[in-house]
């Protein structure tokens, strides 16, 4: 589960919601990962490395939109050219 929090109250509500759920493999969710939210396009980059040489093999752009009460929902992932990703 993911929550976008704008206030301390949002954080407390998200922690309570996550604490009431279980992990995919079972057991309680007794820890969470928190990260800053950066507004803008989101990309994933696939790469391979061999003998100290690195090559980008694919660049993906996520299409995220608000859905209902959720501030964003992943709608699609699109393969893009490196020029379009720049």
Gaussian input, Z-matrix of N, CA and C with variables (Angstrom, degrees):
# hf/3-21g

backbone

0 1
 N
 C     1     B1
 C     2     B2     1     A1
 N     3     B3     2     A2     1     D1
 C     4     B4     3     A3     2     D2
 C     5     B5     4     A4     3     D3
 N     6     B6     5     A5     4     D4
 C     7     B7     6     A6     5     D5
 C     8     B8     7     A7     6     D6
 N     9     B9     8     A8     7     D7
 C    10    B10     9     A9     8     D8
 C    11    B11    10    A10     9     D9
 N    12    B12    11    A11    10    D10
 C    13    B13    12    A12    11    D11
 C    14    B14    13    A13    12    D12
 N    15    B15    14    A14    13    D13
 C    16    B16    15    A15    14    D14
 C    17    B17    16    A16    15    D15
 N    18    B18    17    A17    16    D16
 C    19    B19    18    A18    17    D17
 C    20    B20    19    A19    18    D18
 N    21    B21    20    A20    19    D19
 C    22    B22    21    A21    20    D20
 C    23    B23    22    A22    21    D21
 N    24    B24    23    A23    22    D22
 C    25    B25    24    A24    23    D23
 C    26    B26    25    A25    24    D24
 N    27    B27    26    A26    25    D25
 C    28    B28    27    A27    26    D26
 C    29    B29    28    A28    27    D27
 N    30    B30    29    A29    28    D28
 C    31    B31    30    A30    29    D29
 C    32    B32    31    A31    30    D30
 N    33    B33    32    A32    31    D31
 C    34    B34    33    A33    32    D32
 C    35    B35    34    A34    33    D33
 N    36    B36    35    A35    34    D34
 C    37    B37    36    A36    35    D35
 C    38    B38    37    A37    36    D36
 N    39    B39    38    A38    37    D37
 C    40    B40    39    A39    38    D38
 C    41    B41    40    A40    39    D39
 N    42    B42    41    A41    40    D40
 C    43    B43    42    A42    41    D41
 C    44    B44    43    A43    42    D42
 N    45    B45    44    A44    43    D43
 C    46    B46    45    A45    44    D44
 C    47    B47    46    A46    45    D45
 N    48    B48    47    A47    46    D46
 C    49    B49    48    A48    47    D47
 C    50    B50    49    A49    48    D48
 N    51    B51    50    A50    49    D49
 C    52    B52    51    A51    50    D50
 C    53    B53    52    A52    51    D51
 N    54    B54    53    A53    52    D52
 C    55    B55    54    A54    53    D53
 C    56    B56    55    A55    54    D54
 N    57    B57    56    A56    55    D55
 C    58    B58    57    A57    56    D56
 C    59    B59    58    A58    57    D57
 N    60    B60    59    A59    58    D58
 C    61    B61    60    A60    59    D59
 C    62    B62    61    A61    60    D60
 N    63    B63    62    A62    61    D61
 C    64    B64    63    A63    62    D62
 C    65    B65    64    A64    63    D63
 N    66    B66    65    A65    64    D64
 C    67    B67    66    A66    65    D65
 C    68    B68    67    A67    66    D66
 N    69    B69    68    A68    67    D67
 C    70    B70    69    A69    68    D68
 C    71    B71    70    A70    69    D69
 N    72    B72    71    A71    70    D70
 C    73    B73    72    A72    71    D71
 C    74    B74    73    A73    72    D72
 N    75    B75    74    A74    73    D73
 C    76    B76    75    A75    74    D74
 C    77    B77    76    A76    75    D75
 N    78    B78    77    A77    76    D76
 C    79    B79    78    A78    77    D77
 C    80    B80    79    A79    78    D78
 N    81    B81    80    A80    79    D79
 C    82    B82    81    A81    80    D80
 C    83    B83    82    A82    81    D81
 N    84    B84    83    A83    82    D82
 C    85    B85    84    A84    83    D83
 C    86    B86    85    A85    84    D84
 N    87    B87    86    A86    85    D85
 C    88    B88    87    A87    86    D86
 C    89    B89    88    A88    87    D87
 N    90    B90    89    A89    88    D88
 C    91    B91    90    A90    89    D89
 C    92    B92    91    A91    90    D90
 N    93    B93    92    A92    91    D91
 C    94    B94    93    A93    92    D92
 C    95    B95    94    A94    93    D93
 N    96    B96    95    A95    94    D94
 C    97    B97    96    A96    95    D95
 C    98    B98    97    A97    96    D96
 N    99    B99    98    A98    97    D97
 C   100   B100    99    A99    98    D98
 C   101   B101   100   A100    99    D99
 N   102   B102   101   A101   100   D100
 C   103   B103   102   A102   101   D101
 C   104   B104   103   A103   102   D102
 N   105   B105   104   A104   103   D103
 C   106   B106   105   A105   104   D104
 C   107   B107   106   A106   105   D105
 N   108   B108   107   A107   106   D106
 C   109   B109   108   A108   107   D107
 C   110   B110   109   A109   108   D108
 N   111   B111   110   A110   109   D109
 C   112   B112   111   A111   110   D110
 C   113   B113   112   A112   111   D111
 N   114   B114   113   A113   112   D112
 C   115   B115   114   A114   113   D113
 C   116   B116   115   A115   114   D114
 N   117   B117   116   A116   115   D115
 C   118   B118   117   A117   116   D116
 C   119   B119   118   A118   117   D117
 N   120   B120   119   A119   118   D118
 C   121   B121   120   A120   119   D119
 C   122   B122   121   A121   120   D120
 N   123   B123   122   A122   121   D121
 C   124   B124   123   A123   122   D122
 C   125   B125   124   A124   123   D123
 N   126   B126   125   A125   124   D124
 C   127   B127   126   A126   125   D125
 C   128   B128   127   A127   126   D126
 N   129   B129   128   A128   127   D127
 C   130   B130   129   A129   128   D128
 C   131   B131   130   A130   129   D129
 N   132   B132   131   A131   130   D130
 C   133   B133   132   A132   131   D131
 C   134   B134   133   A133   132   D132
 N   135   B135   134   A134   133   D133
 C   136   B136   135   A135   134   D134
 C   137   B137   136   A136   135   D135
 N   138   B138   137   A137   136   D136
 C   139   B139   138   A138   137   D137
 C   140   B140   139   A139   138   D138
 N   141   B141   140   A140   139   D139
 C   142   B142   141   A141   140   D140
 C   143   B143   142   A142   141   D141
 N   144   B144   143   A143   142   D142
 C   145   B145   144   A144   143   D143
 C   146   B146   145   A145   144   D144
 N   147   B147   146   A146   145   D145
 C   148   B148   147   A147   146   D146
 C   149   B149   148   A148   147   D147
 N   150   B150   149   A149   148   D148
 C   151   B151   150   A150   149   D149
 C   152   B152   151   A151   150   D150
 N   153   B153   152   A152   151   D151
 C   154   B154   153   A153   152   D152
 C   155   B155   154   A154   153   D153
 N   156   B156   155   A155   154   D154
 C   157   B157   156   A156   155   D155
 C   158   B158   157   A157   156   D156
 N   159   B159   158   A158   157   D157
 C   160   B160   159   A159   158   D158
 C   161   B161   160   A160   159   D159
 N   162   B162   161   A161   160   D160
 C   163   B163   162   A162   161   D161
 C   164   B164   163   A163   162   D162
 N   165   B165   164   A164   163   D163
 C   166   B166   165   A165   164   D164
 C   167   B167   166   A166   165   D165
 N   168   B168   167   A167   166   D166
 C   169   B169   168   A168   167   D167
 C   170   B170   169   A169   168   D168
 N   171   B171   170   A170   169   D169
 C   172   B172   171   A171   170   D170
 C   173   B173   172   A172   171   D171
 N   174   B174   173   A173   172   D172
 C   175   B175   174   A174   173   D173
 C   176   B176   175   A175   174   D174
 N   177   B177   176   A176   175   D175
 C   178   B178   177   A177   176   D176
 C   179   B179   178   A178   177   D177
 N   180   B180   179   A179   178   D178
 C   181   B181   180   A180   179   D179
 C   182   B182   181   A181   180   D180
 N   183   B183   182   A182   181   D181
 C   184   B184   183   A183   182   D182
 C   185   B185   184   A184   183   D183
 N   186   B186   185   A185   184   D184
 C   187   B187   186   A186   185   D185
 C   188   B188   187   A187   186   D186
 N   189   B189   188   A188   187   D187
 C   190   B190   189   A189   188   D188
 C   191   B191   190   A190   189   D189
 N   192   B192   191   A191   190   D190
 C   193   B193   192   A192   191   D191
 C   194   B194   193   A193   192   D192
 N   195   B195   194   A194   193   D193
 C   196   B196   195   A195   194   D194
 C   197   B197   196   A196   195   D195
 N   198   B198   197   A197   196   D196
 C   199   B199   198   A198   197   D197
 C   200   B200   199   A199   198   D198
 N   201   B201   200   A200   199   D199
 C   202   B202   201   A201   200   D200
 C   203   B203   202   A202   201   D201
 N   204   B204   203   A203   202   D202
 C   205   B205   204   A204   203   D203
 C   206   B206   205   A205   204   D204
 N   207   B207   206   A206   205   D205
 C   208   B208   207   A207   206   D206
 C   209   B209   208   A208   207   D207
 N   210   B210   209   A209   208   D208
 C   211   B211   210   A210   209   D209
 C   212   B212   211   A211   210   D210
 N   213   B213   212   A212   211   D211
 C   214   B214   213   A213   212   D212
 C   215   B215   214   A214   213   D213
 N   216   B216   215   A215   214   D214
 C   217   B217   216   A216   215   D215
 C   218   B218   217   A217   216   D216
 N   219   B219   218   A218   217   D217
 C   220   B220   219   A219   218   D218
 C   221   B221   220   A220   219   D219
 N   222   B222   221   A221   220   D220
 C   223   B223   222   A222   221   D221
 C   224   B224   223   A223   222   D222
 N   225   B225   224   A224   223   D223
 C   226   B226   225   A225   224   D224
 C   227   B227   226   A226   225   D225
 N   228   B228   227   A227   226   D226
 C   229   B229   228   A228   227   D227
 C   230   B230   229   A229   228   D228
 N   231   B231   230   A230   229   D229
 C   232   B232   231   A231   230   D230
 C   233   B233   232   A232   231   D231
 N   234   B234   233   A233   232   D232
 C   235   B235   234   A234   233   D233
 C   236   B236   235   A235   234   D234
 N   237   B237   236   A236   235   D235
 C   238   B238   237   A237   236   D236
 C   239   B239   238   A238   237   D237
 N   240   B240   239   A239   238   D238
 C   241   B241   240   A240   239   D239
 C   242   B242   241   A241   240   D240
 N   243   B243   242   A242   241   D241
 C   244   B244   243   A243   242   D242
 C   245   B245   244   A244   243   D243
 N   246   B246   245   A245   244   D244
 C   247   B247   246   A246   245   D245
 C   248   B248   247   A247   246   D246
 N   249   B249   248   A248   247   D247
 C   250   B250   249   A249   248   D248
 C   251   B251   250   A250   249   D249
 N   252   B252   251   A251   250   D250
 C   253   B253   252   A252   251   D251
 C   254   B254   253   A253   252   D252
 N   255   B255   254   A254   253   D253
 C   256   B256   255   A255   254   D254
 C   257   B257   256   A256   255   D255

   B1=1.4552
   B2=1.5188
   B3=1.3187
   B4=1.4603
   B5=1.5155
   B6=1.3221
   B7=1.4581
   B8=1.5214
   B9=1.3172
   B10=1.4576
   B11=1.5189
   B12=1.3202
   B13=1.4630
   B14=1.5206
   B15=1.3398
   B16=1.4625
   B17=1.5216
   B18=1.3294
   B19=1.4661
   B20=1.5275
   B21=1.3143
   B22=1.4716
   B23=1.5298
   B24=1.3287
   B25=1.4668
   B26=1.5277
   B27=1.3359
   B28=1.4701
   B29=1.5264
   B30=1.3269
   B31=1.4706
   B32=1.5231
   B33=1.3317
   B34=1.4667
   B35=1.5247
   B36=1.3377
   B37=1.4629
   B38=1.5269
   B39=1.3296
   B40=1.4660
   B41=1.5237
   B42=1.3240
   B43=1.4697
   B44=1.5312
   B45=1.3219
   B46=1.4655
   B47=1.5226
   B48=1.3289
   B49=1.4690
   B50=1.5262
   B51=1.3386
   B52=1.4633
   B53=1.5186
   B54=1.3204
   B55=1.4663
   B56=1.5142
   B57=1.3301
   B58=1.4659
   B59=1.5257
   B60=1.3281
   B61=1.4651
   B62=1.5220
   B63=1.3122
   B64=1.4659
   B65=1.5233
   B66=1.3177
   B67=1.4624
   B68=1.5194
   B69=1.3376
   B70=1.4627
   B71=1.5181
   B72=1.3268
   B73=1.4663
   B74=1.5272
   B75=1.3257
   B76=1.4549
   B77=1.5194
   B78=1.2971
   B79=1.4556
   B80=1.5146
   B81=1.3359
   B82=1.4652
   B83=1.5271
   B84=1.3274
   B85=1.4661
   B86=1.5244
   B87=1.3193
   B88=1.4582
   B89=1.5307
   B90=1.3231
   B91=1.4622
   B92=1.5210
   B93=1.3242
   B94=1.4580
   B95=1.5233
   B96=1.3113
   B97=1.4602
   B98=1.5208
   B99=1.3264
   B100=1.4652
   B101=1.5114
   B102=1.3314
   B103=1.4535
   B104=1.5189
   B105=1.3155
   B106=1.4661
   B107=1.5184
   B108=1.3297
   B109=1.4605
   B110=1.5157
   B111=1.3169
   B112=1.4586
   B113=1.5156
   B114=1.3149
   B115=1.4566
   B116=1.5250
   B117=1.3120
   B118=1.4474
   B119=1.5152
   B120=1.3311
   B121=1.4670
   B122=1.5269
   B123=1.3251
   B124=1.4651
   B125=1.5237
   B126=1.3198
   B127=1.4579
   B128=1.5191
   B129=1.3187
   B130=1.4631
   B131=1.5245
   B132=1.3149
   B133=1.4558
   B134=1.5293
   B135=1.3259
   B136=1.4684
   B137=1.5223
   B138=1.3174
   B139=1.4648
   B140=1.5200
   B141=1.3139
   B142=1.4627
   B143=1.5238
   B144=1.3147
   B145=1.4624
   B146=1.5109
   B147=1.3260
   B148=1.4576
   B149=1.5231
   B150=1.3062
   B151=1.4642
   B152=1.5265
   B153=1.3306
   B154=1.4549
   B155=1.5150
   B156=1.3229
   B157=1.4595
   B158=1.5244
   B159=1.3251
   B160=1.4608
   B161=1.5264
   B162=1.3124
   B163=1.4698
   B164=1.5239
   B165=1.3348
   B166=1.4627
   B167=1.5176
   B168=1.3269
   B169=1.4591
   B170=1.5313
   B171=1.3349
   B172=1.4654
   B173=1.5202
   B174=1.3255
   B175=1.4561
   B176=1.5283
   B177=1.3305
   B178=1.4689
   B179=1.5232
   B180=1.3273
   B181=1.4622
   B182=1.5186
   B183=1.3370
   B184=1.4605
   B185=1.5186
   B186=1.3211
   B187=1.4563
   B188=1.5256
   B189=1.3511
   B190=1.4646
   B191=1.5221
   B192=1.3578
   B193=1.4570
   B194=1.5180
   B195=1.3417
   B196=1.4631
   B197=1.5277
   B198=1.3242
   B199=1.4631
   B200=1.5282
   B201=1.3089
   B202=1.4645
   B203=1.5164
   B204=1.3259
   B205=1.4661
   B206=1.5302
   B207=1.3376
   B208=1.4663
   B209=1.5265
   B210=1.3366
   B211=1.4673
   B212=1.5210
   B213=1.3287
   B214=1.4616
   B215=1.5180
   B216=1.3036
   B217=1.4571
   B218=1.5234
   B219=1.3250
   B220=1.4562
   B221=1.5242
   B222=1.3340
   B223=1.4573
   B224=1.5235
   B225=1.3457
   B226=1.4627
   B227=1.5179
   B228=1.2933
   B229=1.4562
   B230=1.5167
   B231=1.3456
   B232=1.4580
   B233=1.5180
   B234=1.3235
   B235=1.4614
   B236=1.5155
   B237=1.3350
   B238=1.4634
   B239=1.5310
   B240=1.3205
   B241=1.4672
   B242=1.5278
   B243=1.3201
   B244=1.4568
   B245=1.5336
   B246=1.3268
   B247=1.4595
   B248=1.5329
   B249=1.3358
   B250=1.4620
   B251=1.5247
   B252=1.3197
   B253=1.4689
   B254=1.5295
   B255=1.3249
   B256=1.4774
   B257=1.5152
   A1=109.52
   A2=115.59
   A3=122.39
   A4=108.49
   A5=116.17
   A6=121.19
   A7=108.60
   A8=117.22
   A9=122.58
   A10=106.74
   A11=116.71
   A12=121.54
   A13=111.08
   A14=116.11
   A15=121.43
   A16=112.03
   A17=117.15
   A18=119.97
   A19=109.62
   A20=115.31
   A21=120.38
   A22=110.42
   A23=116.30
   A24=120.49
   A25=110.77
   A26=116.56
   A27=120.68
   A28=110.90
   A29=115.95
   A30=120.71
   A31=110.54
   A32=116.40
   A33=120.23
   A34=111.11
   A35=117.32
   A36=120.38
   A37=110.74
   A38=117.52
   A39=120.74
   A40=110.73
   A41=117.46
   A42=120.52
   A43=110.70
   A44=117.22
   A45=120.37
   A46=110.27
   A47=116.94
   A48=120.98
   A49=110.27
   A50=116.50
   A51=119.85
   A52=111.93
   A53=117.03
   A54=121.13
   A55=112.79
   A56=117.21
   A57=121.64
   A58=112.06
   A59=118.27
   A60=121.83
   A61=110.31
   A62=116.06
   A63=120.74
   A64=110.01
   A65=114.68
   A66=120.77
   A67=109.70
   A68=115.82
   A69=120.11
   A70=111.34
   A71=117.16
   A72=121.16
   A73=111.51
   A74=117.96
   A75=121.82
   A76=111.17
   A77=116.20
   A78=121.66
   A79=111.28
   A80=115.46
   A81=119.42
   A82=112.32
   A83=115.86
   A84=121.37
   A85=106.98
   A86=116.62
   A87=120.34
   A88=112.84
   A89=117.37
   A90=121.16
   A91=108.67
   A92=115.78
   A93=121.65
   A94=109.28
   A95=116.15
   A96=123.00
   A97=106.85
   A98=116.49
   A99=121.59
   A100=108.47
   A101=115.99
   A102=120.34
   A103=109.57
   A104=115.03
   A105=120.52
   A106=109.80
   A107=115.41
   A108=120.65
   A109=108.65
   A110=116.76
   A111=122.34
   A112=108.16
   A113=116.83
   A114=121.27
   A115=109.49
   A116=117.06
   A117=121.55
   A118=110.85
   A119=116.66
   A120=119.83
   A121=111.78
   A122=115.30
   A123=121.64
   A124=108.55
   A125=115.54
   A126=122.07
   A127=110.17
   A128=116.07
   A129=123.38
   A130=106.31
   A131=116.65
   A132=121.11
   A133=108.93
   A134=116.25
   A135=121.93
   A136=108.12
   A137=116.40
   A138=119.63
   A139=109.89
   A140=115.01
   A141=122.22
   A142=107.96
   A143=115.84
   A144=121.47
   A145=109.27
   A146=114.61
   A147=120.20
   A148=108.39
   A149=115.60
   A150=121.90
   A151=111.94
   A152=117.06
   A153=121.40
   A154=115.15
   A155=118.52
   A156=122.46
   A157=108.71
   A158=116.05
   A159=121.73
   A160=109.94
   A161=116.00
   A162=121.96
   A163=109.65
   A164=116.57
   A165=121.75
   A166=106.93
   A167=116.31
   A168=120.21
   A169=112.65
   A170=117.32
   A171=120.05
   A172=109.53
   A173=115.78
   A174=122.55
   A175=107.21
   A176=115.63
   A177=122.09
   A178=108.96
   A179=116.44
   A180=121.87
   A181=108.54
   A182=115.85
   A183=121.16
   A184=110.07
   A185=116.57
   A186=123.38
   A187=106.68
   A188=116.23
   A189=121.95
   A190=108.97
   A191=116.10
   A192=121.66
   A193=110.06
   A194=117.08
   A195=119.10
   A196=110.60
   A197=116.36
   A198=121.73
   A199=108.06
   A200=116.87
   A201=120.43
   A202=110.53
   A203=117.11
   A204=121.72
   A205=112.20
   A206=117.36
   A207=120.59
   A208=109.84
   A209=118.08
   A210=120.12
   A211=113.42
   A212=116.73
   A213=119.44
   A214=109.60
   A215=114.34
   A216=121.97
   A217=106.68
   A218=116.54
   A219=119.81
   A220=109.29
   A221=116.63
   A222=122.47
   A223=111.70
   A224=116.13
   A225=120.38
   A226=109.47
   A227=114.98
   A228=123.05
   A229=106.11
   A230=116.27
   A231=120.50
   A232=110.15
   A233=116.65
   A234=122.01
   A235=108.71
   A236=117.38
   A237=121.03
   A238=110.08
   A239=115.44
   A240=120.60
   A241=108.73
   A242=116.43
   A243=119.45
   A244=110.98
   A245=117.59
   A246=121.01
   A247=110.78
   A248=116.48
   A249=120.58
   A250=111.19
   A251=117.31
   A252=121.58
   A253=111.81
   A254=117.39
   A255=120.67
   A256=112.24
   D1=149.00
   D2=-179.56
   D3=-129.38
   D4=138.69
   D5=176.75
   D6=-131.10
   D7=136.40
   D8=174.38
   D9=-99.46
   D10=115.59
   D11=-173.15
   D12=-110.70
   D13=132.00
   D14=179.91
   D15=-112.43
   D16=-5.62
   D17=-177.37
   D18=-150.55
   D19=169.01
   D20=176.72
   D21=-60.60
   D22=-38.03
   D23=178.74
   D24=-63.01
   D25=-40.14
   D26=176.72
   D27=-61.25
   D28=-42.13
   D29=179.57
   D30=-63.38
   D31=-45.23
   D32=179.64
   D33=-62.51
   D34=-40.48
   D35=178.73
   D36=-66.72
   D37=-40.87
   D38=179.06
   D39=-65.08
   D40=-41.37
   D41=178.71
   D42=-63.74
   D43=-40.40
   D44=178.22
   D45=-65.18
   D46=-41.85
   D47=179.65
   D48=-63.17
   D49=-46.72
   D50=-179.56
   D51=-67.29
   D52=-36.04
   D53=178.78
   D54=-65.46
   D55=-22.67
   D56=-179.65
   D57=-88.25
   D58=-0.01
   D59=-179.51
   D60=-109.08
   D61=171.04
   D62=177.60
   D63=-117.42
   D64=160.25
   D65=176.67
   D66=-69.91
   D67=160.25
   D68=177.84
   D69=-58.81
   D70=-35.91
   D71=-178.63
   D72=-88.62
   D73=5.16
   D74=-179.17
   D75=98.52
   D76=164.44
   D77=-178.92
   D78=87.58
   D79=162.35
   D80=-176.76
   D81=-74.19
   D82=153.61
   D83=171.01
   D84=-81.23
   D85=94.20
   D86=-176.32
   D87=-101.45
   D88=7.41
   D89=171.54
   D90=-153.64
   D91=158.10
   D92=179.93
   D93=-134.71
   D94=164.08
   D95=172.86
   D96=-109.43
   D97=128.38
   D98=177.20
   D99=-117.32
   D100=138.35
   D101=178.42
   D102=-145.26
   D103=156.36
   D104=178.47
   D105=-68.41
   D106=147.66
   D107=176.80
   D108=-97.59
   D109=125.86
   D110=175.56
   D111=-110.60
   D112=120.92
   D113=179.96
   D114=-75.96
   D115=135.10
   D116=178.70
   D117=137.09
   D118=-177.04
   D119=-178.59
   D120=-66.13
   D121=148.07
   D122=178.92
   D123=-118.72
   D124=133.63
   D125=-178.65
   D126=-124.72
   D127=153.54
   D128=168.61
   D129=-121.24
   D130=138.08
   D131=-177.33
   D132=-120.39
   D133=122.49
   D134=174.78
   D135=-93.88
   D136=138.28
   D137=179.56
   D138=-148.46
   D139=163.77
   D140=174.36
   D141=-131.33
   D142=152.64
   D143=178.48
   D144=-135.15
   D145=142.34
   D146=175.89
   D147=-154.13
   D148=131.44
   D149=178.54
   D150=51.13
   D151=40.43
   D152=177.42
   D153=78.51
   D154=3.01
   D155=178.30
   D156=-105.77
   D157=134.37
   D158=-174.77
   D159=-118.83
   D160=136.02
   D161=179.66
   D162=-130.29
   D163=133.99
   D164=172.65
   D165=-81.67
   D166=127.34
   D167=-177.96
   D168=-104.30
   D169=-25.28
   D170=179.87
   D171=-162.51
   D172=147.92
   D173=173.84
   D174=-125.82
   D175=127.83
   D176=-177.92
   D177=-116.55
   D178=138.20
   D179=175.96
   D180=-111.94
   D181=128.16
   D182=179.07
   D183=-84.91
   D184=137.51
   D185=174.20
   D186=-104.03
   D187=107.16
   D188=-178.69
   D189=-114.71
   D190=137.97
   D191=-179.62
   D192=-142.06
   D193=153.60
   D194=173.50
   D195=-67.43
   D196=139.81
   D197=177.84
   D198=-137.87
   D199=116.20
   D200=-178.54
   D201=57.42
   D202=-129.39
   D203=179.74
   D204=-82.07
   D205=-11.39
   D206=-179.11
   D207=-78.13
   D208=129.79
   D209=-177.95
   D210=-68.65
   D211=-23.73
   D212=175.81
   D213=-156.02
   D214=148.25
   D215=178.15
   D216=-142.55
   D217=134.86
   D218=178.77
   D219=-71.75
   D220=114.28
   D221=-179.47
   D222=-90.11
   D223=-40.36
   D224=-175.15
   D225=-161.01
   D226=161.86
   D227=172.16
   D228=-125.82
   D229=126.24
   D230=-173.87
   D231=-120.38
   D232=132.11
   D233=175.19
   D234=-72.93
   D235=127.10
   D236=-177.62
   D237=-125.37
   D238=160.56
   D239=176.05
   D240=-74.84
   D241=158.18
   D242=178.11
   D243=-64.64
   D244=-29.94
   D245=177.40
   D246=-66.28
   D247=-41.19
   D248=179.83
   D249=-68.77
   D250=-30.78
   D251=-178.67
   D252=-76.47
   D253=-19.44
   D254=-175.94
   D255=-73.69

